[in-house]
Amino acid sequence: MLENLNYGLFELINATPASPEWSIKLATFVAKDMISIVPALIAILWLWGPRKQVSAQRQLVIKIAMALLISLAASWLLGHMFPHDRPFVDRVGYNFLHHAADDSFPSDHGTVIFTFALAFLFWHRVWSGIVLMIVACTIAWSRVYLGVHWPMDMLGGLMVGMLGCLSAQILWNLCGDVIYQRLSQLYRFCFALPIRKGWIRD
């Protein structure tokens, strides 16, 4: 039943040779490059911002990092426990993006971007989480559209992201203050020069 739904949704979303060239190029950009919003926003939140908000921003970054580590570990484990071929390996649909023929479930891209979006939704502001969730859904669509993932791979990424955020919150409640203090000290030691120059926040 679930596998039939997976195949049916894939056939609805997957591009074909008749699809417009501009849509293939747009989907390729989204699928390959839009994920860079994750490291970019993490760096911005840690290094800059209003002085009164820097501490809260850095705590958010640490929680996001914890959630991502847990989510990716869970994704790796699930991929080995429940291996599933990619559509082009099973010769289903059309493929427009070169990709290794490794396990597809759950999607690593989906895991990262959904974890990131959920983290903002839970720990930042609702509007920022909604915006990032739209970005996450767009990335998920693009990778199915281009034929490198099944829809259920993306749903799996969303579920793993929820697990990662929940686990990160539990860990934060247990030892978040200690982790924050230690990482802040390490940061100030490693980036003493640019901090002193005023290029980044202390």
N, C-alpha and C positions, 0 to 999 in steps of 0.2 A: 504493500500500500504506500508506504513512505517513499520507496524507491521509484514507484510509478509517478508519484507527485514530483519527485526530483527530476525525472526525465521529462515530464510534461512541462514543468516550469522552464527547464533548460531550453527546450525547443521553442518556447514562446520568446525567450530573451535573446538567445544566440543569434549573432549576425550571420548573414549568408553572402555569397558572392554578389548578390543583387543589392546589398546594402550600400548606401551612399559612401563614397570615399571619405568625405569629411567626418562622418560619424565614426568610421574606423580610426581615423587619425585622432579625433577628440578622445575616444575611448582609450586609445593607446597612451596618450598623454596622462589621462586620469589614472589609468591602471599602473603606470610605471613611475610617474613623477609626483603625483599629488600626496603620496605617503610622506614626502619630505616635510610636510607641515608639522609632523610630530617632533622631529629633532629641532626644527626651527623654533617652534613655540616653547619647547622645553628650555632652550638656551635663552630665549628672550625673557621668559618668566624668572629664570634664576639670576641672570646678569643685570637686568634693568628693571625699571619701574619706580613708582613713587616710594619714597623712603618708608612711609607708614605701611605700605603694602608688601614690601619685599619679603618680610618674614613669612607672611601667609602664602605668598607665591612660592617660596622655596619649600615650604611644607607640602604644598600641592604637588610640586615637582617630585619630591621624594615619594609621596604616596603613589603618584603615577608610575614612577620607576619600579616600585615594589609590585604594583598591579601588573605591569608589563612582564616583569620577570616571572611572576607566578603564572600568568596567562600563557606565555610562550612555553614554559616548562610543561604545563598541562596540555597544550597543543601538541608538543612533541610526543608526549606520552600517549595521547589519544591516537595520533597518527600511526604509532607503532602497534597499538592494541587493536585498532580497527582500520587497517589499510584499505584505501579506496583509490582506484585508478582515476586519473584525470579524463575528461571527456575525449580528448584527442587520442589518448592511449586506447580507449575502448572503441575508437573510430566512430564516435557519435558527434554529430553536428560539424561545425567548421571552426578551425583554429586560425587566428590572425595575430597571435603573439607568441614568439619563440619562448619556450619554457622547458625546463628539465622534466622528464617523465617520472617525477617522484610522487609520493602520496599527496592527495589533494585535500583530505579531511583531517582537521578543520583548516581553513585557509589561514596562512601566516599573516598575509596582508589584512584579512578580515579581523583576525585576532588583535593585531596591533591597533588598527584604526578604531575598532569598536571599543576596545579597552580604553583608549584615549578619550573617545567621545563620552563614554559612560563616566569616566573620571571627572570630566568637566561638569557633566550633568549632576553628579552626586555631590561633588566637593567644591565647585566653583560657583557659577551662576547658571540658572536654567537656560537663559537665552544662548549662552556660549555653548552649552551642551547640545542644544537643539541644532545650532549651526553646524557643529562638528558631527552630529549624527547624520545630518543631510550629506555632508562630505563623505562620511563613512558609507552610507547607502549608495552614493554615486560611485565610489571606488568598488564596492561590492558588485554593483550592476555592470561596471566596465569589464571586470574580470570574467564574469559569466558571459557577457556579450561577445567578448573576444575568444571565448571557448577554452579558457585554461582552468575554469572551476565550475563546479555544480552549484546551484542555489543553496543546497544544504550545507556545503562547505562554508558559506558565508553565515548561515544561521548558526553553525557550529562555532564560528569565530565570535559571534555575538554572545552565545552562551558561555564560552570560555572567558570572554571579557567580563561578564557579570561575576563569574566565579573569582577571577583575579581581583576585581575591585572589592568584593566582599572579604576575601582573605586579607587583602592589604589593609582594610579598615580594622580588622581584628588585630593584626600585627601592630598597627599604629597605636591602637588603644593600649597595647601591652608595653611597647618600648619605643614609641614614636619620638618622645622628647629626647631620649638618649641618642637615637640615630640622628636626629636633627642637629643636636649640639656637636656631635663628632664630625659630621659631614661639613658643618659650618666652619669648624676649626681647620679641617683639612683644606677646604676651599680657600680660606684666608691665607693659609701658609703657601699653597701652590700658586695663588694668583696675587701675591703681595704687591708686585710691581704695578700691574694694571690697575689694581685697587688704589694704590698710592697716587697714581697719575690721574685718577678720577675717570678712567675710561669705563669702568664697571662699578657696580655697587659693592660696598664692603659687607 
